[in-house]
Amino acid sequence: MAGSATATTGTIPALPDHAADRMDPRKLIAFFAMVLGMFMSILDIQIVSASLAEIQAGLSAGSDEIGWVQTAYLIAEVIMIPLSGTLARIISTRYLFAISAAGFTMASALAATATNIDQMIVYRAIQGFIGGGMIPSVFAAAFTIFPPSKRSIVSPIIGLIATLAPTIGPTVGGYLSHAFSWHWLFLVNIVPGIIVTLVTWNFIDFDKPELSLFKKFDWWGLISMGIFLGTLEYVLEEGNSNDWFNDSSIAIAAVASGAAAIVFFYRAFSVEFPVVDLKAFANRNFSFGSVFSFVMGIGLYGLTYIYPVYLGRIRGYDSLMIGETMFVSGLAMFFTAPIAGRLSTKMDLRLMMVIGFISFAAGTYIMVHLTADWDFYELFIPQVLRGFGLMMCMVPINNIALGTMPPSRIRGASGLFNLTRNLGGAVGLAVINTVLTNRQDVHYERLRENMDWGNPAAIDQMNNMAANFNSYGMDGASVAIKQMVGLATKQAVILSFSDVFLILTALFVAMILGVAMIQKPAPQGGGGGGGH
């Protein structure tokens, strides 16, 4: 096992331990520039989602069009993430990352100059596709250029960035759109983007291009993967709002996704140089790590979505107030990251994951008792538990999934690993939206049954409200009925939120049991918890 750990770092095995542990300053500079690029790419999802109303007003877009500002980015990104490993092998990490950073920066500038919704959708798609190349490269670099003894420092950094960026997105987006304008949601990327481009171009030298592989590139595999993942993301993003398969476009996209998936998997296992190397799943810990990554995507993106929905619909918060409330989770992650890094060298990684999932489950279970009066202080503890749980899970999951992969597989495996987190988020959001819609209808019907003329409490409430409105010269009876309908609808929405939190609690409890399926990772000398 020690041999595989050494191989993973890409260092020369013959060197003494103290020499192997020394870090090349150029590689450190390159790595932190890559981390900044990944942060920008992930942040750009949520930074925009918090300010869609401002963008819609600025572009005079319709309510049915503005959602595509997000959907276009996500569809393009989910295609690029698994492809990035193959591209890194062909053109090298240096060229891939520098081109991705430059393209992301230019697409951000174009998005800031968009004058209509069509331009914005195109620029966002470019931004998502090119930016998606930066995310897996950071994970691959962390497990390729750093020795195992440094992973207790490196793994929390990439885990923190991968989870913190979408969590603080609403805060940053709300602040920028309030203090300046929606254009700054994109302009803020330009200066960091230029810095990342220049630094990575000049300092990355982790690998060499293998241009000969380009002749073997599987174009049919790429096309089928693009259709498979792109239409799948579309179905998950738009399904609930379009009544799922009752809508012809959703049904056609689902059929296209299924057919393309068959072609893609056939090509992946039959051609000499597949567009995505699925053989990484032969590694048991990588497979289980990917499953946990999928669930973490549900917890990360699902909860980042549902908290703002509650605060906006029930509490009437604007994007800045929502961001300030959500910032608690970000602070909890920031302070937990070094603790998680230290514990990964001292503790069985499986135990860390159990603690993380317990924290996650406790936070969502508290939210099951949600009421319309819950505010910053009631949400404080659940958000702290969520932030703590995320970091306690992410660090060991990263180490277990990628810590034992050989150098030849690490780039492709990193793309697949990050894809599972994004797909988890997409599936989670689709399920959450569907549950919210369906359970709201169920709860409303149950509440309406109890608010009939045979219920003395309902009659007394109605009469009191009617008398109050009559005193202001209004038609008390009709206004009171409208008020009662509004109260029932609001309560039904809150009960549907409780149902979602209960489902998430059950999911995280199930993951505690799932940890037992992982082979015990051997601790690494000096730290890191690579997960062997």
Residue pairs with C-beta under 8 A, 6 or more apart in sequence:
1 404
1 522
1 532
3 13
4 404
4 406
4 532
5 148
5 403
5 404
5 524
5 530
5 532
6 13
6 20
6 147
6 148
7 13
7 406
7 407
8 143
8 144
8 148
8 403
8 404
8 405
8 406
8 407
8 410
8 530
9 20
9 143
9 144
9 145
9 146
9 147
9 148
10 144
10 145
10 206
10 407
11 20
11 147
12 20
17 149
17 525
17 526
20 147
21 147
21 149
21 150
21 526
23 146
23 150
26 203
26 205
27 145
27 203
27 205
27 206
29 199
29 203
30 141
30 199
30 200
30 203
30 204
30 205
30 206
31 138
31 141
31 142
31 145
31 146
31 154
33 195
33 196
33 199
33 200
33 203
34 97
34 134
34 137
34 138
34 141
34 196
34 200
34 204
35 138
35 157
35 158
35 161
36 192
36 195
36 196
37 97
37 100
37 101
37 104
37 134
37 138
37 193
37 196
37 200
38 134
38 135
38 137
38 138
38 158
38 161
38 162
38 165
39 161
39 165
40 104
40 131
40 134
40 189
40 192
40 193
40 196
41 77
41 104
41 131
41 132
41 134
41 135
42 135
42 161
42 162
42 165
42 166
43 165
43 166
43 168
43 169
43 172
44 73
44 108
44 127
44 131
44 189
45 70
45 73
45 74
45 77
45 166
45 169
46 165
46 166
46 167
46 168
46 169
46 170
46 173
46 304
47 169
47 170
47 172
47 173
47 176
47 185
48 55
48 69
48 70
48 73
48 124
48 169
48 173
48 185
49 70
49 169
49 170
49 173
50 169
50 170
50 171
50 173
50 174
50 177
50 308
50 319
50 322
50 323
51 173
51 174
51 176
51 177
51 182
51 185
51 319
52 66
52 67
52 69
52 70
53 319
54 177
54 181
54 182
54 319
55 61
55 66
55 69
55 120
55 182
55 185
56 62
56 63
56 65
56 66
58 181
58 182
58 183
59 66
59 114
59 115
59 116
59 117
59 120
60 116
60 117
61 116
61 117
61 120
62 117
65 117
66 117
67 237
67 238
67 241
68 117
68 121
69 117
69 120
69 121
69 124
70 124
70 237
71 233
71 234
71 237
71 238
72 121
72 122
72 124
72 125
72 128
73 124
73 125
73 127
73 128
74 128
74 233
74 237
74 422
74 426
75 125
75 128
75 229
75 230
75 233
75 234
75 237
76 124
76 125
76 126
76 127
76 128
76 129
76 132
76 230
77 128
77 129
77 131
77 132
77 422
78 132
78 229
78 230
78 233
78 419
78 422
78 423
78 426
79 129
79 132
79 225
79 226
79 229
79 230
80 128
80 129
80 130
80 131
80 132
80 133
81 132
81 135
81 136
81 415
81 418
81 419
81 422
82 136
82 225
82 229
82 275
82 276
82 412
82 415
82 416
82 419
83 133
83 222
83 225
83 275
83 276
83 415
84 96
84 132
84 133
84 135
84 136
84 137
84 411
84 414
84 415
85 136
85 140
85 276
85 277
85 411
85 412
85 413
85 414
85 415
85 416
86 217
86 273
86 274
86 275
86 276
86 277
86 412
86 415
87 96
87 133
88 96
88 137
88 140
88 207
88 411
89 210
89 213
89 411
89 412
90 209
90 210
90 211
90 213
90 214
90 217
91 209
91 211
92 206
92 207
92 208
92 209
93 137
93 140
93 141
93 204
93 206
93 207
93 411
94 200
94 201
94 204
94 205
94 206
94 207
95 209
96 133
96 137
97 133
97 134
97 137
97 200
97 204
98 197
98 200
98 201
98 204
99 130
99 133
100 130
100 131
100 132
100 133
100 134
100 137
101 134
101 193
101 196
101 197
101 200
102 193
102 197
103 126
103 130
103 131
104 127
104 130
104 131
104 134
104 189
104 193
105 189
105 190
105 193
105 194
105 196
105 197
107 123
107 124
107 126
107 127
107 130
107 131
108 127
108 186
108 187
108 189
108 190
108 193
109 186
109 187
109 190
110 119
110 123
110 126
111 120
111 123
111 124
111 127
111 186
112 183
112 184
112 185
112 186
112 187
114 120
114 123
135 162
135 418
136 411
136 414
136 415
136 417
136 418
137 411
137 414
138 158
138 161
139 158
139 398
139 402
139 414
139 417
139 418
140 402
140 410
140 411
140 413
140 414
141 206
142 151
142 154
142 155
142 157
142 158
143 151
143 402
143 403
143 405
143 410
143 414
144 206
144 207
144 407
144 410
145 206
146 154
148 403
148 524
148 525
148 526
148 527
148 528
148 530
149 524
149 525
149 526
149 527
149 528
150 527
150 528
151 344
151 399
151 403
151 524
151 527
151 528
151 529
151 530
152 341
152 342
152 344
152 345
152 527
152 528
152 529
153 341
153 527
155 341
155 344
155 395
155 398
155 399
155 528
155 529
156 337
156 338
156 340
156 341
156 344
156 391
156 395
157 337
158 398
159 337
159 340
159 391
159 394
159 395
159 398
160 333
160 334
160 337
160 391
160 394
162 394
162 421
163 300
163 333
163 390
163 391
163 394
164 330
164 333
164 334
166 300
166 301
166 304
167 300
167 304
167 326
167 329
167 330
167 333
167 387
168 323
168 326
168 327
168 330
169 304
170 304
170 308
170 319
170 322
170 323
170 326
171 323
171 324
171 326
171 327
171 330
172 188
172 323
173 185
173 319
173 323
174 318
174 319
174 320
174 321
174 322
174 323
174 324
175 320
175 323
176 182
176 184
176 185
176 188
177 184
177 185
177 319
178 318
178 319
178 320
213 273
216 271
216 272
216 273
217 273
217 275
218 267
218 271
218 273
218 274
218 275
220 263
220 267
221 264
221 267
221 268
221 271
221 274
221 275
221 276
222 275
224 260
224 261
224 263
224 264
224 267
225 260
225 264
225 275
225 276
226 260
227 256
227 257
227 260
228 257
228 260
228 261
228 263
228 264
229 419
231 253
231 254
231 256
231 257
231 260
232 257
232 261
232 423
232 426
233 426
234 250
234 253
235 250
235 253
235 254
235 257
235 430
236 426
236 427
236 429
236 430
237 426
237 429
237 430
238 249
238 250
239 250
239 430
239 434
240 430
240 433
240 434
240 437
241 433
242 249
242 250
243 250
244 250
244 434
245 251
245 254
265 278
267 274
267 275
268 274
268 275
268 276
268 277
268 278
269 278
276 412
276 415
276 416
277 409
277 412
277 413
278 416
279 409
280 286
280 405
280 409
280 412
280 413
280 416
281 287
281 290
281 416
283 404
283 405
283 413
284 518
284 519
285 400
285 401
285 403
285 404
285 518
285 519
285 521
285 531
286 401
286 402
286 404
286 405
286 413
286 417
288 400
288 401
288 514
288 517
288 518
289 397
289 398
289 400
289 401
289 402
289 417
289 518
289 531
290 401
290 416
290 417
290 420
291 420
291 514
292 353
292 393
292 397
292 400
292 401
292 511
292 514
293 397
293 401
293 417
293 418
293 420
293 421
293 424
294 420
294 421
294 423
294 424
294 427
295 424
295 507
295 508
295 511
296 390
296 393
296 394
296 397
296 421
296 424
297 420
297 421
297 422
297 423
297 424
297 425
297 426
297 427
297 428
298 424
298 425
298 427
298 428
298 431
298 504
298 507
299 360
299 386
299 389
299 390
299 428
299 504
299 508
300 390
300 421
300 425
301 424
301 425
301 426
301 428
301 429
302 425
302 428
302 429
302 432
302 504
303 364
303 386
303 504
304 326
305 429
305 432
306 432
306 497
306 500
306 501
307 322
307 325
307 326
307 379
307 383
308 317
308 322
308 326
309 436
310 370
310 374
310 497
311 317
311 321
311 322
311 325
312 318
312 322
313 493
314 372
314 490
314 493
314 494
315 374
315 375
317 325
325 376
325 379
325 383
326 383
328 379
328 380
328 383
328 384
328 387
329 383
329 384
329 386
329 387
329 390
330 387
331 387
332 383
332 384
332 385
332 386
332 387
332 388
332 391
333 387
333 388
333 390
333 391
336 387
336 388
336 390
336 391
336 392
337 391
337 395
339 391
340 352
340 391
340 392
340 394
340 395
341 395
343 352
343 392
344 352
344 395
344 396
344 399
344 527
344 528
344 529
345 523
345 524
345 526
345 527
345 528
345 529
348 520
348 521
348 523
349 396
349 399
349 400
349 521
349 529
349 531
350 396
350 515
350 516
350 518
350 520
350 521
352 392
352 393
352 395
352 396
353 392
353 393
353 396
353 397
353 511
353 515
354 512
354 515
355 389
355 392
356 388
356 389
356 390
356 391
356 392
356 393
356 394
356 396
357 389
357 393
357 508
357 509
357 511
357 512
357 515
358 389
358 508
358 512
359 385
359 386
359 388
359 389
359 392
360 385
360 386
360 389
360 390
360 393
360 508
361 505
361 508
361 509
361 512
362 385
363 381
363 382
363 383
363 384
363 385
363 386
363 389
364 382
364 386
364 501
364 502
364 504
364 505
364 508
365 501
365 502
365 505
366 381
366 382
366 385
367 382
367 497
367 498
367 501
368 498
368 501
368 502
368 505
369 498
370 494
370 497
370 498
370 501
371 494
372 490
372 491
372 494
389 508
395 529
396 521
396 529
396 531
399 521
399 528
399 529
399 530
399 531
400 518
400 521
400 531
401 413
401 417
401 531
402 410
402 413
402 414
402 417
403 521
403 528
403 529
403 530
403 531
403 532
404 530
404 531
404 532
405 413
431 503
432 500
435 496
435 499
435 500
435 503
436 493
436 496
436 497
436 500
437 496
439 495
439 496
439 499
439 500
440 489
440 492
440 493
440 495
440 496
441 492
443 491
443 492
443 495
443 496
444 488
444 489
444 492
447 488
447 491
447 492
448 488
450 458
451 458
451 484
451 488
452 458
453 459
458 484
461 484
462 480
462 481
462 484
465 476
465 479
465 480
465 483
465 484
466 476
466 477
466 479
466 480
467 476
468 476
469 475
469 476
469 479
469 480
470 476
521 529
521 530
521 531
521 532
522 532
523 529
524 530
524 532
